[in-house]
Amino acid sequence: MKQEKQTRWVSTGQAERKWFVIDAQDMVLGRLATKVASVIRGKNKPTFSPNADTGDFVIVLNADKVVVTGKRAQLKEYKHHSGYPGGQKTQLYKELKVKNPEFVVKHAVKGMLPKTRLGNKLIKKLKVYRGAEHPHTAQQPEVLS
């Protein structure tokens, strides 16, 4: 009798979670965000499932030392709207990087995740810090190259 091969689906509860740490010093923002989003989503695992949270946790260090290429440092803008007429606010990348570099990295990664409830759940697995220290030593994170 032949054995049939079946695809194994891993649910959110069955997924094995790991913690990874990335040093963002002198890394390009977009390339860093692509790598981080892939790990958070779980695309680097053979058990990837597009409708389940099978990814890992990621800690990004030195968010203030991330770089952008070309003229983006002067031209890139972040916009948000209050919902009222004339309520659009704009901030330049160079100002925001000094004031809140964690937001810059988190915003780039969030843009690469699904725009659904799953994406809202996945972004909570990203921990971004300005300096080289983090409070997650108990999780024993591995270095992600």
Long-range contacts (C-beta under 8 A, 24 or more apart in sequence): 8-47, 9-49, 9-52, 10-47, 10-49, 10-52, 10-54, 11-49, 11-52, 12-52, 12-53, 12-54, 15-42, 15-47, 15-52, 15-53, 15-54, 15-55, 17-56, 17-57, 18-56, 18-57, 18-142, 19-56, 19-57, 19-58, 19-59, 19-136, 19-139, 19-140, 19-141, 19-142, 20-56, 20-57, 20-58, 20-59, 20-141, 20-142, 20-143, 20-144, 21-58, 21-59, 21-60, 21-61, 21-134, 21-136, 21-141, 21-142, 21-143, 21-144, 22-58, 22-59, 22-60, 22-61, 22-143, 22-144, 23-61, 23-62, 23-132, 23-143, 24-60, 24-61, 24-62, 24-63, 24-65, 24-66, 24-105, 25-61, 25-62, 25-65, 25-66, 26-65, 26-67, 27-66, 27-67, 28-66, 28-67, 28-68, 28-69, 29-66, 29-67, 29-68, 29-104, 29-105, 29-108, 30-68, 30-108, 32-60, 32-66, 32-105, 32-108, 33-105, 33-108, 33-109, 33-111, 33-112, 34-112, 35-144, 36-60, 36-109, 36-126, 37-109, 37-112, 37-113, 39-144, 40-109, 40-113, 40-122, 40-123, 40-125, 40-126, 41-113, 41-122, 51-118, 53-118, 53-121, 53-122, 55-122, 55-125, 56-125, 57-125, 57-126, 57-127, 57-139, 57-141, 58-125, 58-126, 58-127, 58-144, 59-127, 59-128, 59-129, 59-134, 59-136, 59-141, 60-105, 60-126, 60-127, 60-128, 60-129, 61-129, 61-131, 61-132, 61-133, 61-134, 62-129, 62-130, 62-131, 62-132, 63-101, 63-102, 63-104, 63-105, 63-128, 63-129, 63-130, 64-97, 64-98, 64-101, 64-130, 64-131, 66-97, 66-101, 66-104, 66-105, 68-93, 78-104, 78-107, 101-130, 102-128, 102-129, 102-130
